[in-house]
């Protein structure tokens, strides 16, 4: 990785892209410190910690901006949500499906619609938050001017971050939205490491402190290696293309393969499951709903901070539900993004077949069978990465903002960005060779 970056900085074109990306990320992190006018930030931070702690998915994704209530508090979460909505609608609405298949022009139209949906979602979320803040006395003054100011700042902040992400994609290196999300997560890691140091290493004997530090490092390394295996692991399905006559020449006959990723759904199952579990914990307290004994108990079941606690294992039922949701969404998300029947039809039209499997429906059934095995393996790997932080939080009280979801995003984005830098270097070398 370091060798790739070193070589990249020797090439002016790529060096400028890397510096542009770095500059944009610095501006974003500066924006994460700008306060929203009219909000009592100290009171909100203490209220947030009391309700959700510092280890929530929302706080990790926003790099602490939400808890600090900066203008980037919503961050790019509205964009992520709108992208997921558009993916689902593309399957359900034939018109959007046609756009997606309409090449570059169609993808531009879908991207434009996604932007409008993002702004709409940001407006709805910021309006709900502003009203909720007013009811909880988090606003310095609960009046129309303050409410409108908060709505405008939060909506504008989310729209600006979306614009920054798109500019990084066009003029920098990597997927801009993913990089913005990653830098926010990474910004929380130093404080998390300090928290672990204070809790398990500081003021302990040399032996205990050293063992604790080694255990923490070993767990993090294990999770990173598992994430890399999940990201890079593929099952190759061999495909043979029949020879056919074109004019006076015989063409085709080449052998290739269909690469099926082990982690076919990526990080989406964990994001879906975590968001559903966290949503009631954010919304209900925000609107000042008085909780009776039943609802107070229910909130503990869905709260990650109560899971795997040896003194109260009954609340770990919420963890079982969370694991079931991760596995379900792994199958669900793959089913809407990967269509074995369409792949089998395309192979049949182009004269391709899987050796030993008849074209058409038998090929589709074979791909579905293989895919079901792969999805389960990927879902188990995702579950291990996602659940380990909750286990250590419950047993040892090791509460940190970055967890399995954050780690998957960080590793995936870093690997993809490095691959893109390497491909740009390779393309430049080819151009130089052709020019010579």
Legacy VTK file of the C-alpha trace (Angstrom):
# vtk DataFile Version 3.0
C-alpha trace
ASCII
DATASET POLYDATA
POINTS 436 float
0.000 0.000 0.000
2.776 2.444 0.974
4.702 1.522 -2.185
1.605 2.258 -4.300
1.158 5.692 -2.677
4.863 6.457 -3.028
4.790 5.616 -6.746
1.512 7.518 -7.200
3.010 10.728 -5.798
5.741 10.548 -8.449
3.096 11.013 -11.162
1.877 14.598 -11.331
-1.661 13.848 -12.536
-2.358 11.308 -9.781
-0.532 13.416 -7.187
-2.859 16.342 -7.917
-5.899 14.072 -7.558
-4.652 12.761 -4.208
-3.942 16.291 -2.932
-7.378 17.457 -4.136
-9.021 14.589 -2.239
-6.995 15.406 0.884
-7.923 19.100 0.669
-11.629 18.282 0.395
-11.424 15.951 3.399
-9.741 18.682 5.484
-12.565 21.101 4.583
-15.157 18.458 5.524
-13.578 17.836 8.919
-13.452 21.594 9.556
-17.162 21.791 8.695
-17.848 19.045 11.248
-16.816 21.508 13.967
-19.117 24.377 12.866
-22.049 24.601 15.309
-25.684 24.851 14.246
-26.974 28.272 15.396
-29.679 28.226 18.057
-28.908 24.748 19.436
-27.627 24.214 22.980
-24.767 21.885 21.995
-23.615 21.061 25.547
-27.112 20.067 26.656
-27.684 18.043 23.470
-24.350 16.177 23.848
-25.126 15.227 27.453
-28.679 14.197 26.493
-27.391 12.117 23.557
-24.839 10.305 25.737
-27.504 9.572 28.342
-29.922 8.173 25.764
-27.649 6.399 23.258
-24.097 6.531 24.567
-21.180 7.250 22.228
-21.138 3.898 20.456
-24.138 4.368 18.156
-23.999 3.775 14.418
-25.194 7.330 13.745
-22.386 8.868 15.796
-19.806 6.677 14.024
-21.111 7.483 10.523
-21.141 11.229 11.214
-17.697 11.284 12.828
-19.152 12.713 16.043
-20.830 15.555 14.126
-24.299 14.501 15.245
-23.449 14.398 18.940
-21.669 17.774 18.585
-24.620 19.066 16.514
-22.555 20.670 13.767
-23.880 21.826 10.383
-22.810 18.417 9.019
-24.786 16.559 11.713
-26.912 14.671 9.176
-23.785 13.976 7.152
-24.346 11.770 4.081
-26.821 9.418 5.782
-29.711 10.924 3.716
-27.715 10.172 0.546
-27.060 6.579 1.651
-30.759 6.129 2.440
-31.843 7.661 -0.879
-29.396 5.426 -2.789
-30.859 2.339 -1.102
-34.401 3.550 -1.862
-33.499 4.106 -5.525
-31.952 0.622 -5.760
-35.156 -0.908 -4.426
-37.365 1.243 -6.674
-35.275 0.320 -9.718
-36.353 -3.280 -9.204
-40.014 -2.344 -8.576
-40.553 0.385 -11.219
-39.995 -0.658 -14.885
-39.298 2.949 -15.975
-36.345 3.231 -13.575
-35.118 -0.203 -14.648
-35.109 0.994 -18.265
-33.116 4.083 -17.225
-30.522 1.920 -15.495
-30.098 -0.186 -18.635
-29.919 2.931 -20.831
-26.153 3.313 -20.464
-24.418 6.428 -19.160
-27.329 8.758 -19.934
-29.751 6.623 -17.900
-27.372 6.427 -14.943
-27.043 10.224 -14.971
-30.833 10.566 -14.756
-30.995 8.139 -11.823
-28.155 10.015 -10.097
-30.080 13.286 -10.558
-33.241 11.765 -9.043
-31.138 10.401 -6.154
-29.909 13.938 -5.411
-33.457 15.304 -5.219
-34.508 12.411 -2.959
-31.468 13.114 -0.751
-32.427 16.762 -0.277
-36.045 15.745 0.386
-35.009 13.227 3.038
-32.600 15.714 4.625
-35.421 18.279 4.784
-37.797 15.782 6.437
-35.160 14.600 8.932
-34.012 18.111 9.839
-37.629 19.271 10.298
-38.381 16.355 12.629
-35.167 17.011 14.554
-35.798 20.757 14.877
-39.309 20.175 16.248
-38.006 17.424 18.530
-35.225 19.712 19.789
-37.775 22.390 20.580
-39.940 19.991 22.578
-36.911 18.740 24.526
-35.727 22.323 25.269
-32.529 21.670 23.286
-33.062 24.847 21.231
-31.965 28.073 22.898
-35.395 29.481 22.018
-38.290 27.448 20.610
-39.622 29.831 17.971
-40.183 29.829 14.205
-36.877 31.592 13.408
-34.766 29.095 15.362
-36.614 26.102 13.923
-36.195 27.380 10.334
-32.499 28.142 10.984
-31.833 24.609 12.258
-33.725 23.059 9.319
-31.845 25.204 6.785
-28.414 24.485 8.316
-28.867 20.723 8.600
-30.391 20.363 5.113
-27.735 22.565 3.513
-24.973 20.692 5.351
-26.150 17.341 4.008
-26.497 18.736 0.451
-22.998 20.290 0.595
-21.452 17.011 1.756
-23.169 15.211 -1.120
-21.687 17.800 -3.507
-18.220 17.377 -1.928
-18.477 13.618 -2.388
-19.371 13.963 -6.068
-16.494 16.410 -6.640
-14.055 13.926 -5.078
-15.376 11.210 -7.409
-14.905 13.467 -10.468
-11.658 15.265 -9.619
-10.054 13.152 -6.913
-9.426 9.470 -6.245
-11.996 6.816 -5.325
-15.719 6.957 -4.643
-16.260 10.352 -3.004
-19.316 9.417 -0.927
-17.584 6.316 0.454
-14.439 8.299 1.241
-16.440 10.980 3.108
-18.118 8.257 5.169
-14.774 6.560 5.825
-12.954 9.701 6.982
-15.765 10.387 9.456
-15.436 6.899 10.913
-11.624 7.115 11.039
-11.831 10.462 12.874
-13.410 8.655 15.846
-10.727 5.955 16.111
-8.116 8.000 18.108
-10.641 8.825 20.845
-11.799 5.185 20.874
-8.216 3.951 21.231
-7.659 6.422 24.060
-10.833 5.164 25.756
-9.623 1.552 25.514
-6.205 2.586 26.844
-7.713 4.417 29.799
-10.015 1.490 30.584
-7.765 -1.557 30.159
-4.105 -0.460 30.135
-3.578 2.703 32.178
-2.988 2.318 35.932
-2.727 -1.464 35.537
0.353 -3.528 36.373
2.862 -3.932 33.543
1.881 -7.563 32.957
-1.882 -6.969 32.965
-1.549 -3.833 30.830
0.657 -5.590 28.262
-1.668 -8.595 28.010
-4.703 -6.302 27.647
-2.996 -4.292 24.895
-2.000 -7.488 23.034
-5.553 -8.885 23.281
-7.037 -5.631 21.918
-4.536 -5.566 19.017
-5.150 -9.274 18.276
-8.935 -8.805 18.158
-8.673 -5.789 15.843
-6.210 -7.614 13.549
-8.471 -10.693 13.455
-11.452 -8.561 12.448
-9.446 -6.698 9.785
-8.174 -9.982 8.273
-11.697 -11.434 8.290
-13.048 -8.322 6.537
-10.298 -8.546 3.884
-11.140 -12.234 3.296
-14.848 -11.368 3.003
-14.118 -8.575 0.529
-11.634 -10.418 -1.674
-13.085 -13.926 -1.489
-14.857 -15.045 -4.690
-16.287 -18.255 -6.090
-15.421 -18.640 -9.777
-18.147 -20.279 -11.876
-16.520 -21.519 -15.134
-18.218 -20.442 -18.373
-17.460 -21.786 -21.856
-18.528 -19.983 -25.039
-19.327 -22.061 -28.104
-17.544 -21.403 -31.396
-19.605 -19.835 -34.168
-19.032 -18.720 -37.743
-18.896 -14.995 -38.508
-18.255 -14.390 -42.190
-15.400 -16.686 -43.100
-13.932 -16.845 -39.619
-14.663 -19.040 -36.638
-14.969 -16.907 -33.492
-15.685 -17.611 -29.838
-14.765 -20.716 -27.963
-13.024 -18.868 -25.139
-13.309 -19.925 -21.502
-14.022 -17.442 -18.729
-15.784 -17.393 -15.357
-18.501 -15.616 -13.363
-16.993 -14.184 -10.152
-19.453 -14.544 -7.251
-18.281 -12.591 -4.217
-18.421 -14.382 -0.866
-19.806 -11.227 0.713
-22.338 -10.577 -2.048
-24.343 -7.954 -0.125
-21.366 -5.997 1.227
-22.016 -4.025 4.405
-25.695 -3.378 3.614
-27.178 -6.159 5.812
-25.467 -4.754 8.914
-26.484 -1.188 8.032
-30.123 -2.239 7.545
-30.232 -4.290 10.764
-28.421 -1.672 12.892
-30.576 1.170 11.548
-33.824 -0.676 12.319
-32.644 -1.516 15.864
-31.428 2.042 16.511
-34.334 3.968 14.945
-36.786 3.690 17.893
-34.013 4.616 20.365
-33.380 7.876 18.494
-36.937 8.895 17.618
-38.900 8.047 20.793
-36.731 10.016 23.298
-36.357 12.919 20.849
-40.090 13.593 20.860
-40.359 13.366 24.619
-42.702 10.376 24.618
-43.206 9.222 28.214
-42.306 5.541 28.447
-44.218 3.135 30.645
-42.587 0.052 32.154
-43.238 -2.085 29.060
-41.645 0.360 26.617
-38.700 1.058 28.937
-38.022 -2.675 29.044
-38.436 -2.939 25.255
-35.835 -0.188 24.709
-33.333 -2.225 26.728
-33.876 -5.260 24.494
-33.024 -3.270 21.338
-30.172 -1.340 22.968
-26.722 -2.647 22.031
-25.254 -1.534 25.376
-27.404 -4.145 27.215
-26.460 -7.116 25.011
-24.129 -9.895 26.263
-24.133 -8.552 29.812
-23.472 -11.623 32.059
-25.606 -10.153 34.862
-28.632 -9.660 32.576
-28.493 -12.089 29.683
-32.229 -11.820 28.909
-31.602 -8.579 26.989
-29.347 -10.539 24.591
-32.552 -11.686 22.874
-32.170 -8.387 20.997
-28.785 -9.632 19.724
-30.407 -12.842 18.444
-32.977 -10.730 16.569
-30.134 -8.568 15.202
-28.252 -11.655 13.909
-31.421 -13.007 12.279
-31.964 -9.635 10.576
-28.366 -9.553 9.251
-28.793 -13.010 7.678
-32.228 -12.104 6.279
-31.012 -8.848 4.722
-27.953 -10.629 3.262
-30.334 -12.840 1.259
-32.800 -10.032 0.568
-30.263 -7.488 -0.703
-28.527 -10.075 -2.891
-31.880 -11.115 -4.369
-32.557 -7.569 -5.608
-29.045 -6.889 -6.921
-28.182 -10.257 -8.478
-30.576 -11.982 -10.872
-29.479 -15.555 -11.802
-32.279 -15.890 -14.384
-31.142 -12.756 -16.244
-27.512 -13.925 -16.215
-28.546 -17.375 -17.498
-30.584 -15.778 -20.324
-27.705 -13.482 -21.320
-25.308 -16.438 -21.361
-27.715 -18.436 -23.539
-28.104 -15.561 -26.032
-24.339 -15.156 -26.374
-23.685 -18.890 -26.711
-22.232 -19.354 -23.233
-22.805 -22.277 -20.893
-21.507 -23.705 -17.633
-19.753 -27.040 -18.334
-22.030 -29.918 -17.308
-25.092 -27.650 -16.901
-27.721 -27.153 -19.605
-28.405 -23.526 -20.699
-31.556 -21.708 -19.556
-33.436 -22.629 -16.374
-30.997 -25.397 -15.249
-28.210 -22.781 -15.338
-30.368 -20.346 -13.352
-31.178 -23.046 -10.770
-27.496 -23.981 -10.494
-26.441 -20.343 -9.952
-29.197 -19.891 -7.345
-28.067 -23.007 -5.474
-24.409 -21.898 -5.435
-25.433 -18.364 -4.504
-27.464 -19.537 -1.498
-24.403 -21.333 -0.085
-22.180 -18.317 -0.696
-24.643 -15.860 0.858
-24.832 -17.964 4.019
-21.022 -18.094 4.348
-20.805 -14.318 3.786
-23.638 -13.674 6.256
-21.888 -15.758 8.943
-18.662 -13.802 8.374
-20.570 -10.511 8.554
-22.287 -11.649 11.747
-18.954 -12.471 13.416
-17.510 -9.067 12.493
-20.695 -7.252 13.524
-21.300 -9.109 16.805
-17.759 -9.280 18.287
-17.753 -5.589 19.401
-21.107 -6.095 21.181
-19.778 -9.184 22.972
-16.738 -7.326 24.298
-18.865 -4.319 25.155
-21.269 -6.469 27.190
-18.669 -8.678 28.896
-15.856 -6.164 29.458
-17.606 -2.800 29.007
-15.375 -1.945 26.005
-17.630 0.685 24.461
-16.276 2.233 21.250
-17.973 4.091 18.387
-16.397 1.988 15.616
-17.640 -1.572 15.329
-17.956 -4.291 12.723
-19.896 -2.049 10.327
-17.318 0.715 10.538
-14.426 -1.698 10.099
-15.970 -3.263 6.979
-16.499 0.195 5.449
-12.965 1.391 6.277
-11.199 -1.707 4.911
-13.437 -1.946 1.823
-13.016 1.715 0.855
-9.238 1.705 1.438
-8.810 -1.440 -0.696
-11.022 -0.083 -3.488
-9.240 3.299 -3.471
-5.820 1.626 -3.689
-7.053 -0.529 -6.584
-8.297 2.582 -8.382
-4.944 4.358 -7.887
-3.138 1.286 -9.253
-5.467 1.099 -12.274
-4.906 4.814 -13.041
-1.147 4.254 -12.852
-1.501 1.264 -15.170
-3.583 3.231 -17.696
-1.004 6.028 -17.668
1.793 3.513 -18.322
-0.150 2.113 -21.288
-0.652 5.632 -22.662
3.051 6.331 -22.318
3.890 3.081 -24.092
1.510 3.875 -26.984
2.844 7.425 -27.319
6.369 6.100 -27.561
LINES 1 437
436 0 1 2 3 4 5 6 7 8 9 10 11 12 13 14 15 16 17 18 19 20 21 22 23 24 25 26 27 28 29 30 31 32 33 34 35 36 37 38 39 40 41 42 43 44 45 46 47 48 49 50 51 52 53 54 55 56 57 58 59 60 61 62 63 64 65 66 67 68 69 70 71 72 73 74 75 76 77 78 79 80 81 82 83 84 85 86 87 88 89 90 91 92 93 94 95 96 97 98 99 100 101 102 103 104 105 106 107 108 109 110 111 112 113 114 115 116 117 118 119 120 121 122 123 124 125 126 127 128 129 130 131 132 133 134 135 136 137 138 139 140 141 142 143 144 145 146 147 148 149 150 151 152 153 154 155 156 157 158 159 160 161 162 163 164 165 166 167 168 169 170 171 172 173 174 175 176 177 178 179 180 181 182 183 184 185 186 187 188 189 190 191 192 193 194 195 196 197 198 199 200 201 202 203 204 205 206 207 208 209 210 211 212 213 214 215 216 217 218 219 220 221 222 223 224 225 226 227 228 229 230 231 232 233 234 235 236 237 238 239 240 241 242 243 244 245 246 247 248 249 250 251 252 253 254 255 256 257 258 259 260 261 262 263 264 265 266 267 268 269 270 271 272 273 274 275 276 277 278 279 280 281 282 283 284 285 286 287 288 289 290 291 292 293 294 295 296 297 298 299 300 301 302 303 304 305 306 307 308 309 310 311 312 313 314 315 316 317 318 319 320 321 322 323 324 325 326 327 328 329 330 331 332 333 334 335 336 337 338 339 340 341 342 343 344 345 346 347 348 349 350 351 352 353 354 355 356 357 358 359 360 361 362 363 364 365 366 367 368 369 370 371 372 373 374 375 376 377 378 379 380 381 382 383 384 385 386 387 388 389 390 391 392 393 394 395 396 397 398 399 400 401 402 403 404 405 406 407 408 409 410 411 412 413 414 415 416 417 418 419 420 421 422 423 424 425 426 427 428 429 430 431 432 433 434 435
